[in-house]
Amino acid sequence: MDRTADRADPREAGASWATAAKATLHCLTGCAIGEILGMAVGTALLWGNAPTMVLAIALAFLFGYSFTLYAVRRAGLSWKAAIRVALAADTVSIAIMELVDNLVIALTPGALDAHLSEGLFWYALLGGFAVAFLVTTPANKWMIGRGKGHAVVHAHH
């Protein structure tokens, strides 16, 4: 008896919240490293808000993509294929995360003028990550359930 008919396509049922949360944490880790590094460098160099945020966002994308690139390269993909997978897997997730995180920071009174030594700098940054996680997880769940986003990476693990 063929039991394949008994097994539903996982995309039909959608992704689990656990899978979406794990994908979001993966993305958040790379984003957080890049964002913190960019904010710290820009703040330490006394740059203005705009160049500091541009650096932080660029580094968030760089580190976010690099985590996926590392994983899929270890799985044997060529650089060209690995870059395509990373772009497909992470772009929407990182973009949502960065939009939300930077919006929280921008809307937190005094956060853009806070320095590295001030608690407000770190509370706004970490609070932004928390809100970004809560907003990005449902988006990742929706994408993974349709075979998009981090589902592209899972095919290579």
Secondary structure, 3 states (H helix, E strand, C coil): CCCHHHCCCHHHHCCCHHHHHHHHHHHHHHHHHHHHHHHHHHHHCCCCHHHHHHHHHHHHHHHHHHHHHHHHHHCCCCHHHHHHHHHHHHHHHHHHHHHHHHHHHHHCCCHHHCCCCCHHHHHHHHHHHHHHHHHHHHHHHHHHHCCCCCHHHHCCC
